[in-house]
Amino acid sequence: MIFYRRLSILLIIMMIAVSSCNLPTTQGNNEPPDLEATITAQALLLLQPAPLVDNFTPIATSTITPTFTPSVPMVTVSQDTNCRTGPSKDYDYLALLKIGQTAEVIGKNTANNYWIVNIGGITCWLWGQYATVSGNTAVLAEYVVPPSPTPSLPAQPNNFKVHISCAISMDPFLHNEVHIELEWVDLATNEEGYKVYRDGAQLATLGENATSFSDDTSLPAIFIFGDPPPSVEYSILAFNGAGKSNDRSKSVTCP
């Protein structure tokens, strides 16, 4: 490309030189024109570098957003989950991880699907059923299951209430049809369930964390004046492998 440009310049210079020889002389001046100076001036004009044109168009580049990966594994739960001293309900309760809370994961027990976590400075075993862990768990140490503790008795249920409603019925004889609603506060953290009794006979076995039960029965509508009115007694207690808690009882009668 440079070779052809230079060749073009030389051709132009030669054409200028030829045309300069035919230029008329100035009247009254018989000296020939300065051909060398004319050629030199024209050549300098042609040899001046062309001005640079800035045609650079910046290329837009996409912004790379880094993906955050926590350096410390963290856990959340989709359901409030108890955290204990080991991987079963036989172990003592230590803390509760609630929905929306996070806890640091410091270890794991893969065989039993448990995470060892730190909740407010308390180290405990969290069941993985409802857990979601973020971060690198491959580096976490595998924890050995601690010896099974001797279970303690569950706590006695609290604030036991019995609500009764009665309706007179003549079928097959005069009596009260009775509907009962039981409710209580679950204070136990290691119970396997609850047992409900009516007049000393076991009526039902409920699962852990139960706090209510309903029942239908009947009571006589006629009784001897001076005798206590017919009543029914309900009791509730918690139980586990170690035994039963103390019960709560309440006797009710139709108004």
Backbone hydrogen bonds in HBPLUS format (Angstrom, degrees):
<---DONOR---> <-ACCEPTOR-->    atom                        ^
c    i                          cat <-CA-CA->   ^        H-A-AA   ^      H-
h    n   atom  resd res      DA  || num        DHA   H-A  angle D-A-AA Bond
n    s   type  num  typ     dist DA aas  dist angle  dist       angle   num
A0005-ARG N   A0001-MET O   3.17 MM   4  6.41 151.8  2.25 143.3 151.5     1
A0006-ARG N   A0002-ILE O   3.00 MM   4  6.26 162.9  2.03 151.8 155.6     2
A0007-LEU N   A0003-PHE O   3.02 MM   4  6.24 155.3  2.08 145.7 152.8     3
A0008-SER N   A0004-TYR O   3.00 MM   4  6.18 154.2  2.07 144.5 150.5     4
A0009-ILE N   A0005-ARG O   3.05 MM   4  6.39 156.0  2.11 149.1 155.5     5
A0010-LEU N   A0006-ARG O   3.00 MM   4  6.32 159.5  2.04 152.2 156.8     6
A0011-LEU N   A0007-LEU O   3.07 MM   4  6.31 157.5  2.12 147.8 153.6     7
A0012-ILE N   A0008-SER O   3.02 MM   4  6.30 157.8  2.07 149.2 155.1     8
A0013-ILE N   A0009-ILE O   2.95 MM   4  6.25 156.1  2.01 149.6 156.5     9
A0014-MET N   A0010-LEU O   2.96 MM   4  6.24 156.8  2.02 149.3 155.1    10
A0015-MET N   A0011-LEU O   3.00 MM   4  6.29 154.8  2.06 147.8 154.6    11
A0016-ILE N   A0012-ILE O   2.97 MM   4  6.26 154.8  2.03 149.4 156.2    12
A0017-ALA N   A0013-ILE O   2.94 MM   4  6.21 151.7  2.02 145.5 153.7    13
A0018-VAL N   A0014-MET O   3.00 MM   4  6.27 157.8  2.06 150.4 155.3    14
A0019-SER N   A0015-MET O   2.99 MM   4  6.20 164.1  2.01 149.0 153.6    15
A0020-SER N   A0016-ILE O   2.91 MM   4  6.02 141.9  2.06 141.5 151.9    16
A0021-CYS N   A0018-VAL O   3.20 MM   3  5.41 133.7  2.42  99.8 111.3    17
A0022-ASN N   A0019-SER O   3.28 MM   3  5.49 141.7  2.43 100.7 110.6    18
A0023-LEU N   A0020-SER O   3.26 MM   3  5.27 165.1  2.29 103.5 107.8    19
A0029-ASN N   A0026-THR O   2.90 MM   3  5.38 152.6  1.98 137.1 137.8    20
A0035-LEU N   A0033-PRO O   2.91 MM   2  5.66 115.5  2.34 114.3  97.1    21
A0038-THR N   A0034-ASP O   3.22 MM   4  6.48 155.1  2.28 146.5 153.6    22
A0039-ILE N   A0035-LEU O   3.00 MM   4  6.22 165.4  2.02 154.9 158.1    23
A0040-THR N   A0036-GLU O   3.01 MM   4  6.15 160.1  2.05 146.1 152.0    24
A0041-ALA N   A0037-ALA O   3.02 MM   4  6.16 159.5  2.07 146.7 151.5    25
A0042-GLN N   A0038-THR O   3.02 MM   4  6.25 164.0  2.05 151.1 155.2    26
A0043-ALA N   A0039-ILE O   2.89 MM   4  6.05 157.6  1.94 149.1 155.8    27
A0044-LEU N   A0040-THR O   2.96 MM   4  6.17 153.0  2.03 146.3 153.2    28
A0045-LEU N   A0041-ALA O   3.16 MM   4  6.42 153.4  2.23 144.9 151.3    29
A0046-LEU N   A0042-GLN O   3.08 MM   4  6.36 154.9  2.14 146.2 153.0    30
A0047-LEU N   A0043-ALA O   2.85 MM   4  6.00 144.4  1.98 146.6 156.7    31
A0105-VAL N   A0073-PRO O   2.90 MM  32  5.36 175.0  1.90 143.0 142.1    32
A0074-MET N   A0134-SER O   2.95 MM  60  5.45 151.2  2.04 149.3 158.3    33
A0134-SER N   A0074-MET O   2.88 MM  60  5.45 159.4  1.92 157.5 164.4    34
A0075-VAL N   A0103-ALA O   2.88 MM  28  5.37 151.7  1.96 150.9 160.2    35
A0103-ALA N   A0075-VAL O   3.09 MM  28  5.37 143.0  2.23 140.5 151.1    36
A0076-THR N   A0132-THR O   2.99 MM  56  5.37 153.1  2.07 144.2 152.2    37
A0132-THR N   A0076-THR O   2.84 MM  56  5.37 152.7  1.91 153.9 157.0    38
A0078-SER N   A0130-TYR O   2.90 MM  52  5.34 148.0  2.01 142.5 152.4    39
A0081-THR N   A0097-LEU O   2.96 MM  16  5.40 164.8  1.98 151.9 154.2    40
A0097-LEU N   A0081-THR O   2.98 MM  16  5.40 170.9  1.99 159.6 157.2    41
A0083-CYS N   A0095-ALA O   2.77 MM  12  5.09 150.5  1.85 162.2 153.6    42
A0094-LEU N   A0083-CYS O   2.83 MM  11  5.78 160.2  1.87 158.1 158.6    43
A0095-ALA N   A0083-CYS O   3.13 MM  12  5.09 161.4  2.16 141.2 144.0    44
A0084-ARG N   A0125-TRP O   2.99 MM  41  5.12 152.0  2.07 142.7 139.1    45
A0125-TRP N   A0084-ARG O   2.67 MM  41  5.12 169.6  1.68 150.7 154.1    46
A0085-THR N   A0092-ASP O   2.97 MM   7  5.55 137.4  2.15 146.3 159.2    47
A0091-TYR N   A0088-SER O   3.25 MM   3  5.90 164.2  2.28 113.9 118.3    48
A0101-GLN N   A0098-LYS O   3.07 MM   3  5.57 162.6  2.10 131.8 135.4    49
A0118-ASN N   A0104-GLU O   2.84 MM  14  5.31 146.7  1.96 151.6 160.3    50
A0106-ILE N   A0116-ILE O   2.82 MM  10  5.72 159.7  1.86 154.2 161.1    51
A0107-GLY N   A0116-ILE O   3.19 MM   9  4.73 136.1  2.39 142.6 137.0    52
A0116-ILE N   A0107-GLY O   2.96 MM   9  4.73 169.9  1.97 115.2 117.7    53
A0108-LYS N   A0141-ALA O   3.05 MM  33  6.35 151.0  2.14 162.3 163.9    54
A0143-TYR N   A0108-LYS O   2.76 MM  35  5.84 163.2  1.79 157.1 162.5    55
A0109-ASN N   A0114-TYR O   2.84 MM   5  5.12 154.9  1.90 156.3 150.2    56
A0114-TYR N   A0109-ASN O   3.14 MM   5  5.12 167.0  2.16 135.9 139.9    57
A0113-ASN N   A0110-THR O   3.20 MM   3  4.96 155.9  2.26  99.0 106.3    58
A0128-GLY N   A0113-ASN O   2.82 MM  15  5.30 157.9  1.86 158.9 151.3    59
A0115-TRP N   A0126-LEU O   2.82 MM  11  5.10 164.5  1.85 149.8 153.8    60
A0126-LEU N   A0115-TRP O   2.71 MM  11  5.10 173.7  1.72 160.9 163.2    61
A0117-VAL N   A0124-CYS O   2.92 MM   7  5.66 159.4  1.97 166.3 169.0    62
A0124-CYS N   A0117-VAL O   3.05 MM   7  5.66 155.6  2.11 149.2 156.9    63
A0119-ILE N   A0122-ILE O   2.83 MM   3  5.09 162.6  1.86 149.1 148.0    64
A0122-ILE N   A0119-ILE O   3.01 MM   3  5.09 159.1  2.05 107.6 114.2    65
A0131-ALA N   A0128-GLY O   3.27 MM   3  4.76 159.3  2.31  95.4 101.5    66
A0140-LEU N   A0137-THR O   3.15 MM   3  5.31 158.6  2.19 105.5 112.2    67
A0158-ASN N   A0185-VAL O   3.06 MM  27  4.95 171.4  2.07 143.5 146.3    68
A0185-VAL N   A0158-ASN O   2.71 MM  27  4.95 166.9  1.72 154.8 155.6    69
A0161-LYS N   A0183-GLU O   2.87 MM  22  5.38 164.2  1.89 163.7 165.2    70
A0183-GLU N   A0161-LYS O   3.07 MM  22  5.38 149.9  2.16 150.9 152.6    71
A0163-HIS N   A0181-GLU O   2.81 MM  18  5.01 167.3  1.83 149.0 153.5    72
A0181-GLU N   A0163-HIS O   2.84 MM  18  5.01 154.9  1.90 148.2 154.6    73
A0165-SER N   A0179-HIS O   3.00 MM  14  5.28 144.6  2.13 147.3 156.5    74
A0179-HIS N   A0165-SER O   2.89 MM  14  5.28 162.8  1.92 156.0 161.5    75
A0167-ALA N   A0177-GLU O   2.92 MM  10  5.13 138.5  2.10 135.4 148.1    76
A0177-GLU N   A0167-ALA O   2.75 MM  10  5.13 176.1  1.75 151.7 150.8    77
A0169-SER N   A0175-HIS O   2.81 MM   6  5.49 158.4  1.85 164.6 165.9    78
A0175-HIS N   A0169-SER O   2.97 MM   6  5.49 149.8  2.07 156.4 162.8    79
A0176-ASN N   A0219-LEU O   2.72 MM  43  5.07 169.2  1.73 170.0 170.7    80
A0219-LEU N   A0176-ASN O   2.96 MM  43  5.07 152.0  2.04 138.0 146.6    81
A0178-VAL N   A0217-THR O   2.80 MM  39  5.14 164.7  1.82 147.6 147.0    82
A0217-THR N   A0178-VAL O   2.90 MM  39  5.14 159.5  1.94 142.7 149.7    83
A0180-ILE N   A0215-ASP O   2.69 MM  35  5.00 172.2  1.69 166.7 165.3    84
A0215-ASP N   A0180-ILE O   2.91 MM  35  5.00 155.5  1.97 138.7 143.1    85
A0182-LEU N   A0213-PHE O   2.69 MM  31  5.08 172.4  1.70 176.6 174.6    86
A0213-PHE N   A0182-LEU O   3.09 MM  31  5.08 151.9  2.17 129.8 130.7    87
A0184-TRP N   A0211-THR O   3.09 MM  27  5.23 151.7  2.17 138.8 138.9    88
A0192-GLU N   A0239-PHE O   2.75 MM  47  5.92 169.5  1.76 152.4 156.1    89
A0239-PHE N   A0193-GLY O   3.07 MM  46  5.79 153.3  2.15 150.9 150.6    90
A0194-TYR N   A0206-LEU O   2.97 MM  12  4.93 152.6  2.04 118.8 126.9    91
A0206-LEU N   A0194-TYR O   2.65 MM  12  4.93 167.7  1.66 153.0 157.2    92
A0195-LYS N   A0237-LEU O   2.95 MM  42  5.58 157.8  2.00 155.3 162.4    93
A0237-LEU N   A0195-LYS O   3.17 MM  42  5.58 147.0  2.29 148.0 156.7    94
A0196-VAL N   A0204-ALA O   2.84 MM   8  5.13 168.0  1.86 151.5 153.4    95
A0203-LEU N   A0196-VAL O   2.62 MM   7  5.41 165.5  1.64 148.8 152.9    96
A0204-ALA N   A0196-VAL O   3.23 MM   8  5.13 153.8  2.30 133.8 135.4    97
A0197-TYR N   A0235-SER O   2.91 MM  38  4.94 164.7  1.93 141.4 143.3    98
A0235-SER N   A0197-TYR O   2.92 MM  38  4.94 153.4  1.99 135.2 138.8    99
A0198-ARG N   A0201-ALA O   2.89 MM   3  5.40 159.0  1.93 153.3 153.5   100
A0201-ALA N   A0198-ARG O   3.10 MM   3  5.40 164.5  2.12 119.8 119.6   101
A0199-ASP N   A0233-GLU O   2.66 MM  34  4.93 166.4  1.68 151.5 156.2   102
A0227-ASP N   A0224-ILE O   3.06 MM   3  5.69 161.2  2.10 133.3 138.9   103
A0232-VAL N   A0252-VAL O   2.86 MM  20  5.59 156.5  1.91 160.1 167.7   104
A0252-VAL N   A0232-VAL O   2.90 MM  20  5.59 165.4  1.92 155.4 156.2   105
A0234-TYR N   A0250-LYS O   2.95 MM  16  5.54 169.1  1.97 153.0 152.0   106
A0250-LYS N   A0234-TYR O   2.88 MM  16  5.54 148.1  1.98 155.1 164.9   107
A0236-ILE N   A0248-ARG O   2.87 MM  12  5.35 143.6  2.01 145.6 157.5   108
A0248-ARG N   A0236-ILE O   2.88 MM  12  5.35 152.3  1.95 149.6 158.6   109
A0245-SER N   A0238-ALA O   2.80 MM   7  5.34 164.0  1.83 157.7 157.5   110
A0240-ASN N   A0243-GLY O   2.91 MM   3  5.47 154.2  1.98 156.1 164.6   111
A0243-GLY N   A0240-ASN O   3.07 MM   3  5.47 149.7  2.16 110.5 119.2   112
